Amino acid sequence: MIPCSNFIYQPLTVMLAVLGASMISSLPADQVIRIMAANTTSGNLQSYPTDNLGPVGGLSGPGNRIFQGLDPDIVLVQEMNVGVSPNKNTPATYRAWVDGNFGTSFSYRVETGEDLPNGIISRFPILDSGVWDDPSIKNREFIWAKIDIPGDKNLWAISVHLSSSGGSTARQTSAIALRNYIVNGVFSTTNPTIQVMPPIPATDYLVVGGDFNTNSRTESCITTLSSVLVTVSPFPVDQDNKGNTNAGRDSPYDWVIPDSDLSALKTTLTIGMRSFPNGLVYDSRVTSPYTFVPTPILAADSGAASMQHMAVMRAFLIPTNDPPTIAASANSSSTETVSDPDLYEIVRGTSVGLSVLGADDGGEAALKYAWSVTSGDAGAVGFTTNGTNAAKNTTANFIAIGNYTLTANVQDIPGLSATSFIRVRVVQKASSLVLNPSITSLAVNSTQAFTATLRDQFNQTMPGAFIWSATGGGTINTSGLFTATTAGGPFTVGASSSGLSANAGIMVSRAVATVALNTSSLNQTYDGNPKIVTATTNPTGLALSILYNGSSTAPINAGSYPVTATITDANYQGSAAGSLVIAPAPWALWKNTYFNQAERTAGLADDPMDPDDDGLTNLAEYALGANPRTFTAPLEFMLDAQGLSITATRPQGLPGIIYAAQASGDLLDWSSVPLIVTIPGLIETVNCTDPPPRDPALPRFLRLSFERQ
């Protein structure tokens, strides 16, 4: 803060010539306000004339015509001297001058008692005003006005006229003082600890304009003010794109400088049919690329004798309506909440209904509701309806779990907005259960591992505890391992978790077992009995079906028979094949050896026949290993002290013959006598002996008999 010894702060009744103006009605929304900085007096008196009405009813004189032709809303005037003595700068003169140039609805404030007073003229009501000391100059000060422009904010306008003779140093001193007034407010000159005016509210708009007498856009005083004002390009220019403003058009003396929030509202300046995107440095003499001389301006006015500077204008688009309010905060259709620590509404699906309601002075129907994700993955959320009035009721669709802050921006037609948000937590919900494999087959005693996959509403896997079951064919453990025990199917394997269930199909085939035919049973000899083939299995003990040439009846007769042994157990399969050979009986071979087919057919080979008439039947000849076609000597009988005995020879191990020795005393009752092999060999010698009777006079009989089995 600069020293306050030169600062003058007094009530407006002392310092200002004030003439109230009638209040104007609020302008429509988004009002364009045109602000001018004007040090545009001309002639030797450095004042604006108040006589000589022009041809269109306004005041005459170059500066006056420029005001009338450019039609600003707010003017920051330097050297605001009006009229000549004795009526120079009187309230009546000022009022008539303002009325003649701007209109009877305009208000004004101007310094009093200064040689080159600064002033402010406004189409809008001036709520308050005052002056601040410019420590570098004695004939003028800073003048400010708090203006009630349309909209929710006031505009603080400050008209300045910095030193020319004191150079950049004096201008820097003035800029520092001005910045401190803006930022820190005003303190008493008698007690610097007492603040008599607070700083300009940061929430209001601020514009500083006037004649800075600067030689460049980067002079130190401009740099100083850049901490509270936007001093960077783009700058106003004339229609030939030249931006210097002094009489010689070679220096940027004059400025209209907004603060940041007002700068953000800058807009194209339109005067009549001409538009100037960055504002206008007005010079009526410029003819390239076109001439711009709005009525009643004359082409020579900007070059009038002793014309101070060019007028500078900028335009700002002021939002004038009230912003919307939230009538009903953002809400969702979820009925489940959790505090963690913020309050979240729980979503267990893929979508949730959202609602919000705004209120506005332009009517709710004109509001637009735009939903966005202000926390969380914005790419994971979509809204079915958005950016329209209907979007006050919409649906948020999710593609992933997570925490999301969903914010509704409620915007009116001019662009003002209010917001309301809701936090939602999308949690996993089991939505599907899949078994793998879904269908399979295996053999008895085999195993199959099943896996259960639980997926959430976004088809992402999630953990789960599974209960397993099987309808048959085997057993399944708690890990999903199925062990096949019974052939058949289809059987069903099931798993359940989180209220969901899934099934898989399974067929159980018979296990492969091996069958081995017992070799010893495949070669047998005819004996008149069925010849059964036996077999073993692995695993052991399995039931078998044995077929002989396709029949289950075991053959009796000699021959070769195809044999198949097939497992009939319900849970096993397997078979083996071979041939059963039943060799003919030795007796039959013997007959074939000694008798031809015709003889056998004629019965000559039958057991009781004796074709060689040697007293031995065919059966006896066979049993003794003799030739039935040649004479065979009778058996050898001997009677000695040992008794009556018979000695004979026979083939060793001849099958199918039962040999018996018997003794009798009356040829009726016979008793067995031991038949003993006395000389072994392929042809063995046998003997039977009947001991002598007690009474030698009694007869004894001994016989050797043969019987076929």
C-alpha positions in Angstrom: 0.0 0.0 0.0 1.4 3.4 -0.9 1.6 6.1 1.8 -1.8 7.6 2.5 -0.6 11.2 3.1 -1.8 12.3 -0.4 -4.9 10.1 -0.5 -8.2 11.9 -0.4 -11.3 9.9 0.5 -14.4 12.0 1.3 -18.1 11.6 0.9 -19.4 11.9 -2.6 -21.3 15.1 -1.8 -17.9 16.8 -1.4 -15.9 15.0 -4.1 -18.4 14.2 -6.9 -20.9 16.1 -8.9 -23.7 13.5 -8.8 -26.9 13.5 -10.8 -29.1 10.5 -10.4 -30.6 8.8 -13.4 -33.8 6.8 -13.6 -33.5 3.1 -13.1 -33.6 0.9 -16.2 -35.4 -2.4 -16.4 -33.4 -5.7 -16.5 -32.1 -6.6 -19.9 -32.7 -9.9 -21.5 -30.4 -12.8 -20.7 -26.9 -12.7 -22.0 -26.7 -8.9 -22.4 -23.9 -7.5 -24.5 -22.3 -4.6 -22.7 -20.0 -2.3 -24.7 -17.3 -0.4 -22.6 -15.3 2.5 -24.0 -12.2 4.3 -22.9 -12.3 7.8 -24.2 -9.8 10.7 -24.0 -11.4 12.3 -27.0 -11.5 16.1 -26.3 -10.3 18.3 -29.1 -9.5 22.0 -29.6 -7.6 24.3 -27.4 -9.9 24.1 -24.4 -9.6 20.3 -23.8 -13.3 20.1 -23.3 -16.5 18.9 -24.9 -18.9 21.5 -26.2 -22.5 21.7 -25.2 -23.9 24.0 -27.8 -24.3 23.9 -31.6 -26.7 21.0 -32.0 -25.7 18.7 -34.8 -27.8 17.8 -37.8 -29.3 14.7 -36.0 -30.2 16.4 -32.8 -27.1 15.5 -30.8 -24.3 17.8 -29.5 -21.8 19.0 -32.0 -18.0 18.5 -31.9 -15.8 15.6 -32.9 -15.7 13.9 -29.5 -19.4 14.2 -29.0 -20.2 12.8 -32.4 -17.9 9.8 -31.7 -19.8 9.1 -28.5 -23.1 9.3 -30.4 -22.0 7.2 -33.3 -20.4 4.4 -31.4 -23.2 4.3 -28.7 -21.3 2.7 -25.8 -23.0 1.4 -22.6 -20.3 2.4 -20.2 -17.6 5.1 -20.9 -14.5 5.6 -18.9 -13.8 9.3 -19.7 -10.5 11.2 -19.3 -10.3 15.0 -19.3 -14.1 15.1 -18.8 -14.4 18.9 -19.0 -17.7 20.0 -20.5 -18.7 23.5 -21.6 -17.2 26.8 -21.0 -17.3 29.3 -18.1 -19.4 30.2 -16.3 -21.2 26.9 -16.9 -18.2 24.7 -17.3 -18.5 21.4 -15.4 -21.6 22.3 -13.5 -24.1 19.6 -12.7 -26.6 21.0 -15.1 -24.0 21.2 -17.8 -22.9 17.6 -17.2 -26.5 16.4 -17.2 -27.3 18.2 -20.5 -24.1 16.8 -22.0 -24.8 13.2 -21.0 -28.4 13.5 -22.1 -27.3 15.0 -25.5 -24.7 12.3 -26.2 -26.0 9.2 -24.5 -29.6 9.6 -23.4 -31.6 10.7 -20.4 -31.4 7.2 -18.8 -27.7 7.3 -18.4 -26.0 8.0 -15.1 -22.6 9.6 -14.5 -19.9 10.2 -12.0 -17.1 12.7 -12.3 -14.3 14.2 -10.2 -14.8 17.8 -9.0 -12.2 20.4 -8.3 -9.6 18.8 -10.7 -8.2 20.4 -13.9 -8.5 17.2 -15.9 -11.2 15.2 -14.2 -11.8 11.5 -14.8 -15.4 10.4 -15.2 -17.7 7.4 -15.7 -20.9 7.3 -17.7 -23.2 4.3 -17.5 -26.4 3.1 -19.1 -26.9 1.1 -15.9 -27.5 2.3 -12.3 -24.5 3.4 -10.4 -24.8 1.9 -6.9 -21.8 3.6 -5.3 -18.7 5.6 -6.4 -15.7 7.4 -5.1 -12.1 8.5 -5.9 -8.7 7.1 -5.0 -5.6 9.1 -4.8 -3.2 8.8 -7.8 0.1 9.5 -6.0 1.9 10.5 -9.2 -0.4 13.4 -10.4 -1.9 16.5 -8.8 -4.6 17.4 -11.3 -6.7 14.2 -11.4 -7.3 11.0 -9.4 -8.7 7.5 -10.0 -12.5 7.4 -10.0 -14.5 4.3 -9.5 -18.1 3.3 -9.7 -20.0 0.2 -8.6 -22.5 -0.4 -11.4 -25.6 -2.6 -11.3 -25.3 -4.3 -14.7 -27.7 -7.0 -15.7 -27.2 -10.4 -14.1 -26.0 -11.5 -10.7 -22.8 -9.6 -10.4 -21.9 -5.9 -10.1 -19.3 -4.3 -12.3 -16.6 -2.1 -10.7 -15.4 0.4 -13.3 -12.3 2.5 -12.7 -11.4 5.4 -14.9 -7.7 6.3 -14.9 -5.4 8.8 -16.6 -1.8 8.0 -15.8 1.0 10.5 -16.0 2.6 11.5 -19.3 5.3 13.9 -18.1 6.4 11.6 -15.2 7.3 8.8 -17.6 7.1 5.1 -16.9 8.4 5.5 -13.3 5.4 7.7 -12.4 3.1 5.3 -14.2 4.5 2.3 -12.3 3.9 4.2 -9.0 0.3 4.9 -10.0 -0.2 1.2 -11.1 1.1 -0.1 -7.7 -1.2 2.2 -5.8 -4.2 1.2 -8.0 -3.4 -2.5 -7.6 -3.3 -2.1 -3.8 -6.6 -0.3 -3.7 -8.2 -3.1 -5.7 -6.7 -5.9 -3.6 -6.4 -4.4 -0.1 -9.1 -1.7 0.0 -8.7 1.8 1.4 -7.3 2.8 4.9 -7.8 6.0 6.9 -5.2 8.7 6.2 -5.1 9.6 9.9 -5.0 6.0 11.2 -3.6 3.6 8.6 -4.9 0.6 10.7 -8.5 1.5 10.0 -9.9 0.2 6.8 -12.5 2.7 5.4 -13.3 0.7 2.3 -12.9 -3.0 1.7 -11.2 -4.6 -1.3 -13.2 -5.0 -4.5 -15.1 -8.3 -4.1 -13.5 -11.0 -6.2 -16.9 -12.3 -7.0 -17.8 -9.1 -8.9 -16.6 -8.0 -12.3 -13.8 -5.4 -12.6 -12.7 -3.2 -15.6 -10.0 -0.5 -15.6 -9.9 1.8 -18.6 -8.6 5.1 -19.8 -5.5 6.9 -20.9 -2.4 5.1 -19.6 0.1 7.0 -21.8 2.0 3.8 -22.2 4.6 3.5 -24.9 4.3 -0.3 -25.2 2.1 -3.2 -24.3 4.7 -4.5 -21.8 5.5 -1.4 -19.9 6.0 -2.0 -16.1 2.8 -0.4 -15.1 0.9 -2.9 -17.3 2.9 -5.8 -15.9 2.1 -4.7 -12.4 -1.7 -4.6 -13.1 -1.5 -8.1 -14.7 -1.8 -9.6 -11.3 -5.4 -8.4 -11.1 -6.3 -7.8 -14.7 -5.9 -9.6 -18.0 -3.4 -7.5 -19.9 -2.5 -9.9 -22.7 -3.6 -10.0 -26.3 -5.7 -10.0 -28.4 -6.1 -6.3 -28.2 -8.6 -4.0 -30.0 -7.6 -2.8 -33.4 -9.1 -0.6 -36.1 -10.4 -2.0 -39.4 -6.9 -1.9 -40.8 -5.7 -4.1 -37.9 -3.7 -1.3 -36.2 -3.9 -1.1 -32.4 -2.0 2.1 -31.3 -4.3 4.7 -29.9 -2.6 8.1 -29.5 -3.1 10.9 -31.9 -0.1 9.9 -33.9 -1.2 6.2 -33.9 2.2 5.1 -32.8 1.7 4.1 -29.2 -0.8 2.1 -27.2 -2.0 4.9 -24.8 -5.5 3.8 -24.2 -6.8 0.6 -22.7 -10.0 -1.2 -21.6 -8.7 -4.0 -19.3 -11.0 -6.5 -17.7 -10.3 -8.9 -14.8 -10.3 -12.6 -15.5 -14.0 -13.4 -15.0 -15.0 -10.5 -17.1 -12.4 -11.3 -19.7 -13.8 -14.8 -20.0 -17.0 -13.1 -21.2 -15.5 -11.1 -24.0 -17.4 -11.2 -27.2 -17.5 -9.6 -30.6 -18.2 -5.9 -30.7 -20.9 -5.1 -33.1 -21.7 -1.5 -34.3 -24.3 -1.3 -37.0 -23.4 -3.9 -39.6 -19.8 -4.1 -38.6 -18.2 -6.6 -36.2 -14.9 -6.4 -34.4 -13.9 -9.8 -32.7 -11.4 -8.2 -30.3 -12.8 -4.8 -29.9 -12.3 -1.5 -31.8 -9.7 1.3 -31.9 -11.9 3.9 -33.5 -10.3 6.2 -36.1 -12.8 7.8 -38.5 -10.0 8.5 -40.9 -9.2 4.8 -41.7 -10.5 3.8 -45.1 -8.8 0.5 -45.6 -10.1 -2.1 -46.1 -13.3 -0.1 -45.7 -14.6 3.2 -44.3 -16.5 3.1 -41.0 -18.2 6.4 -40.1 -21.4 5.7 -38.2 -23.9 8.6 -38.1 -23.3 11.4 -36.9 -19.5 10.9 -37.0 -17.6 12.8 -39.7 -14.7 11.3 -41.5 -12.3 13.9 -40.1 -13.4 13.8 -36.5 -10.6 11.5 -35.2 -8.1 13.9 -36.8 -9.7 17.1 -35.4 -7.4 19.8 -34.1 -5.8 18.9 -30.8 -7.8 15.6 -30.7 -6.3 13.7 -27.8 -6.6 10.0 -28.6 -8.6 7.4 -30.4 -11.6 5.9 -28.5 -11.2 2.2 -27.5 -14.1 -0.2 -27.2 -14.6 -3.8 -26.1 -17.7 -5.9 -25.7 -18.6 -8.5 -23.1 -21.5 -10.9 -23.0 -22.9 -10.8 -19.5 -25.1 -13.7 -18.3 -28.1 -12.0 -16.7 -30.4 -14.8 -15.7 -30.4 -16.6 -12.3 -28.7 -20.0 -12.4 -30.8 -23.0 -11.9 -31.2 -24.6 -8.5 -31.6 -28.2 -7.4 -35.2 -28.9 -6.4 -34.6 -32.6 -5.9 -31.0 -34.0 -5.4 -29.6 -36.7 -7.6 -31.0 -40.1 -6.6 -31.0 -43.6 -7.8 -33.5 -46.5 -7.9 -31.3 -48.5 -5.6 -32.7 -49.3 -2.2 -29.4 -50.5 -0.7 -26.8 -48.2 0.8 -23.4 -48.5 2.6 -21.3 -45.9 4.4 -17.6 -46.4 3.6 -17.1 -43.7 4.9 -19.1 -41.8 2.2 -22.6 -42.9 1.4 -22.8 -45.2 -1.6 -25.9 -46.6 -3.2 -25.3 -50.2 -4.0 -26.0 -51.5 -7.6 -26.0 -55.3 -8.0 -26.9 -55.3 -11.7 -25.6 -53.7 -14.8 -27.8 -50.6 -14.6 -29.6 -48.3 -12.2 -32.2 -45.6 -12.7 -31.2 -42.0 -12.0 -33.2 -38.9 -11.3 -32.7 -35.3 -10.5 -34.8 -32.2 -10.7 -33.9 -28.6 -11.2 -35.8 -25.4 -10.9 -35.1 -22.2 -12.8 -36.6 -18.7 -13.4 -36.9 -19.7 -17.0 -39.0 -22.7 -16.2 -38.0 -26.3 -15.5 -39.0 -27.4 -19.0 -36.2 -25.3 -20.5 -33.5 -27.0 -18.4 -31.1 -29.5 -19.8 -29.7 -32.3 -17.7 -26.3 -33.7 -18.5 -24.9 -36.6 -16.6 -21.2 -37.4 -16.3 -18.8 -39.5 -14.4 -16.8 -37.3 -12.1 -15.1 -40.1 -10.2 -14.4 -43.6 -11.4 -13.9 -45.0 -14.9 -15.9 -42.7 -17.2 -15.5 -45.3 -20.0 -17.4 -47.9 -18.0 -20.7 -45.9 -17.7 -23.2 -44.8 -20.3 -26.5 -43.0 -20.0 -29.6 -43.9 -22.0 -30.8 -40.4 -22.1 -28.5 -37.4 -21.7 -28.2 -33.7 -22.4 -31.9 -33.1 -22.7 -34.7 -32.2 -20.4 -35.9 -35.8 -20.4 -32.5 -36.8 -18.9 -33.8 -35.8 -15.5 -34.9 -39.4 -15.5 -32.3 -41.6 -17.1 -30.6 -45.0 -16.7 -26.9 -45.5 -16.1 -25.5 -48.6 -17.7 -22.3 -50.1 -16.4 -19.8 -52.5 -17.9 -17.6 -52.9 -14.8 -17.8 -53.0 -11.0 -16.4 -50.0 -9.1 -17.2 -46.8 -7.2 -18.6 -44.1 -9.3 -19.6 -40.5 -8.7 -22.4 -39.6 -11.1 -22.9 -35.9 -11.4 -25.9 -34.2 -13.0 -25.2 -30.8 -14.5 -28.5 -28.8 -14.7 -28.1 -26.1 -17.2 -30.5 -23.3 -18.4 -30.6 -21.9 -21.9 -28.1 -19.1 -21.3 -25.6 -21.7 -19.9 -25.8 -21.2 -16.2 -25.8 -24.4 -14.3 -26.1 -26.2 -11.0 -24.9 -29.6 -10.1 -26.0 -32.5 -7.9 -24.2 -35.8 -7.6 -24.7 -39.3 -6.3 -22.2 -42.0 -5.4 -22.9 -45.5 -6.5 -21.0 -48.7 -5.9 -21.4 -51.4 -8.5 -20.7 -54.7 -6.8 -20.4 -58.2 -8.2 -23.5 -60.3 -8.4 -23.3 -63.9 -9.5 -25.2 -64.1 -12.7 -24.1 -67.3 -14.5 -22.6 -70.6 -13.6 -20.9 -72.8 -16.2 -19.5 -76.3 -15.9 -16.6 -77.5 -18.0 -16.7 -79.9 -19.7 -20.4 -79.6 -20.5 -20.6 -83.1 -21.8 -18.1 -85.9 -21.7 -17.8 -89.7 -21.5 -15.4 -92.0 -19.7 -15.0 -95.6 -18.7 -15.7 -97.3 -15.4 -12.9 -96.7 -12.9 -11.8 -93.6 -14.7 -12.0 -90.0 -13.3 -13.1 -86.7 -14.8 -12.3 -83.3 -13.2 -15.1 -80.8 -13.6 -14.5 -77.1 -13.1 -17.3 -74.7 -12.2 -16.9 -71.0 -13.2 -19.0 -68.4 -11.5 -19.4 -65.2 -13.5 -20.8 -61.8 -12.5 -23.2 -59.6 -14.3 -20.3 -58.4 -16.5 -19.3 -61.9 -17.4 -16.2 -61.7 -15.3 -15.1 -64.6 -13.1 -15.7 -64.4 -9.4 -15.0 -66.7 -6.5 -17.6 -69.0 -5.2 -18.2 -72.1 -3.0 -19.7 -74.9 -5.0 -21.9 -77.8 -4.0 -21.4 -80.8 -6.3 -23.9 -83.6 -7.1 -24.2 -86.5 -9.5 -27.4 -88.4 -10.5 -25.6 -91.7 -11.1 -22.7 -93.4 -12.9 -20.3 -92.7 -10.0 -19.5 -90.3 -7.3 -18.2 -86.7 -7.2 -16.2 -85.2 -4.4 -16.2 -81.6 -3.1 -13.5 -80.6 -5.6 -15.6 -81.6 -8.6 -13.7 -84.9 -9.3 -16.1 -87.5 -10.7 -15.1 -91.2 -10.3 -17.1 -93.6 -12.7 -18.3 -96.8 -11.0 -21.4 -97.8 -13.1 -21.7 -97.9 -16.8 -24.7 -96.2 -18.4 -26.1 -92.8 -18.9 -26.6 -90.1 -19.7 -26.0 -89.1 -16.1 -26.0 -85.5 -14.8 -23.2 -83.8 -12.8 -24.4 -80.6 -11.1 -22.9 -77.7 -9.3 -24.6 -74.9 -7.4 -23.4 -71.6 -5.9 -24.9 -68.3 -4.9 -28.4 -69.4 -5.9 -27.3 -70.6 -9.4 -26.9 -74.1 -10.7 -25.4 -75.7 -13.8 -25.4 -79.2 -15.2 -23.1 -81.3 -17.3 -23.9 -84.5 -19.1 -21.8 -87.6 -18.7 -21.8 -91.1 -20.3 -20.0 -94.0 -18.5 -18.8 -96.8 -20.7 -17.9 -100.3 -19.6 -14.3 -100.6 -18.7 -12.0 -102.8 -20.8 -11.0 -106.1 -19.1 -8.9 -109.0 -20.5 -10.1 -112.5 -21.0 -7.8 -115.5 -21.3 -9.0 -119.0 -22.4 -7.4 -121.7 -20.4 -5.2 -123.6 -22.8 -5.7 -127.0 -21.1 -9.5 -126.8 -21.7 -9.1 -126.2 -25.4 -7.7 -129.7 -26.2 -9.9 -132.5 -24.9 -10.7 -136.1 -25.8 -14.0 -137.4 -26.6 -15.5 -139.3 -23.8 -19.2 -138.9 -24.4 -19.5 -135.9 -22.1 -19.8 -132.2 -23.0 -16.4 -130.6 -23.2 -16.4 -127.2 -21.4 -13.8 -124.5 -22.1 -12.8 -122.4 -19.1 -11.4 -118.9 -19.0 -10.1 -116.3 -16.5 -10.6 -112.5 -16.4 -8.6 -109.5 -15.3 -10.1 -108.1 -13.0 -10.8 -111.6 -11.7 -14.2 -113.1 -11.2 -16.1 -111.3 -14.0 -19.1 -113.1 -15.5 -18.5 -114.7 -18.9 -20.6 -116.0 -21.8 -18.8 -118.8 -23.6 -20.1 -119.8 -27.0 -19.1 -122.9 -29.0 -19.6 -122.1 -32.7 -22.3 -119.6 -31.6 -24.0 -121.9 -29.2 -23.9 -121.9 -25.4 -24.1 -125.7 -25.3 -20.7 -127.4 -24.9 -20.0 -129.9 -27.6 -19.6 -133.6 -27.0 -18.4 -135.1 -30.2 -14.9 -135.0 -31.5 -14.1 -132.1 -33.7 -12.8 -128.5 -33.8 -15.2 -125.8 -32.5 -14.6 -122.0 -32.6 -14.9 -120.7 -29.0 -15.6 -117.1 -27.9 -15.6 -116.0 -24.3 -17.3 -112.6 -23.7 -17.6 -110.6 -20.5 -21.2 -110.1 -19.5 -20.5 -107.9 -16.4 -22.5 -104.7 -16.7 -19.4 -102.5 -16.0 -16.7 -104.3 -18.1 -16.2 -105.4 -21.6 -13.7 -107.8 -23.3 -13.6 -111.1 -25.1 -11.2 -113.8 -26.2 -11.5 -116.3 -29.1 -9.9 -119.7 -29.7 -10.7 -123.2 -30.9 -11.8 -126.2 -28.9 -10.4 -129.5 -30.3 -12.1 -132.7 -29.1 -9.9 -135.6 -30.1 -11.7 -138.8 -30.9 -11.5 -141.6 -28.2 -8.7 -144.2 -28.7 -11.4 -146.9 -29.1 -12.7 -145.1 -32.2 -9.2 -144.6 -33.6 -8.6 -148.3 -33.0 -11.7 -149.2 -35.0 -10.7 -146.8 -37.8 -7.3 -148.5 -37.9 -8.6 -152.1 -38.4 -11.9 -151.6 -40.1 -12.9 -149.7 -43.2 -16.0 -147.6 -43.5 -18.1 -150.4 -45.0 -17.1 -152.8 -42.3 -17.8 -150.3 -39.6 -21.2 -149.6 -41.1 -21.9 -153.3 -41.4 -21.2 -153.6 -37.6 -18.1 -155.8 -38.0 -16.2 -153.3 -35.7 -18.8 -153.5 -32.9 -17.7 -154.4 -29.4 -19.1 -158.0 -29.2 -17.9 -159.1 -32.7 -14.9 -161.5 -33.2 -14.0 -161.1 -36.8 -10.8 -163.3 -36.5 -12.7 -166.1 -34.5 -10.0 -166.3 -31.9 -12.4 -166.2 -29.0 -11.6 -162.6 -28.2 -14.3 -159.9 -28.9 -13.3 -156.6 -30.5 -13.6 -155.0 -27.0 -11.2 -157.6 -25.6 -8.8 -157.2 -28.5 -8.8 -153.4 -28.0 -8.3 -153.7 -24.2 -5.4 -156.1 -24.6 -3.8 -154.1 -27.5 -4.3 -157.0 -29.9 -5.1 -157.1 -33.6 -8.8 -158.1 -34.2 -8.0 -159.2 -37.7 -5.4 -161.9 -36.7 -5.4 -164.7 -34.2 -4.5 -163.7 -30.7 -3.2 -166.4 -28.3 -5.4 -167.1 -25.3 -4.6 -165.6 -21.9 -2.1 -167.4 -19.8 -3.7 -169.3 -16.8 -1.7 -170.9 -14.0 -2.7 -173.0 -11.0 0.0 -173.5 -8.4 0.4 -173.3 -4.7 -0.3 -169.6 -4.8 -3.7 -170.2 -6.3 -5.3 -169.7 -9.7 -3.8 -166.7 -11.6 -4.1 -165.0 -15.0 -1.3 -163.0 -16.7 -2.0 -160.7 -19.6 -0.4 -157.6 -21.4 -2.2 -154.3 -22.2 -1.3 -150.8 -23.5 -0.3 -148.5 -20.7 -3.0 -145.9 -19.7 -5.5 -146.9 -22.4 -8.4 -144.5 -21.9 -12.1 -145.5 -21.9 -11.6 -149.1 -20.6 -12.3 -150.4 -17.1 -10.3 -153.5 -16.3 -11.5 -155.9 -13.6 -10.4 -159.3 -12.2 -13.0 -161.3 -10.4 -13.2 -164.7 -8.7 -16.2 -167.0 -8.0 -17.0 -170.5 -6.7 -20.3 -170.9 -8.4 -20.2 -168.6 -11.5 -23.0 -166.6 -9.8 -21.4 -164.6 -7.2 -18.2 -162.9 -8.2 -15.8 -161.0 -6.0 -13.0 -158.6 -7.0 -9.4 -159.8 -7.2 -6.6 -157.3 -7.3 -5.1 -156.6 -10.8 -1.5 -155.9 -10.4 1.0 -154.4 -12.9 4.0 -156.8 -12.7 6.0 -155.5 -15.6 5.5 -151.8 -16.4 6.1 -150.2 -19.8 4.2 -149.0 -22.8 2.9 -152.5 -23.0 2.6 -153.5 -19.4 2.1 -157.0 -17.9 -0.7 -157.4 -15.4 -1.5 -160.3 -13.1 -4.4 -161.4 -10.9 -4.4 -164.3 -8.5 -7.2 -166.1 -6.6 -5.7 -167.7 -3.5 -6.5 -171.5 -3.0 -9.8 -172.3 -1.3 -9.8 -173.9 2.2 -11.4 -176.9 0.7 -9.4 -178.1 -2.2 -12.5 -180.0 -3.4 -14.4 -176.9 -4.1 -14.2 -175.4 -7.6 -12.8 -171.9 -8.2 -13.3 -169.7 -11.2 -11.2 -166.6 -12.2 -12.0 -164.1 -14.9 -10.6 -160.8 -16.5 -13.3 -158.4 -17.7 -13.3 -155.3 -19.9 -15.9 -152.6 -19.8 -16.0 -149.3 -21.8 -16.5 -146.2 -19.8 
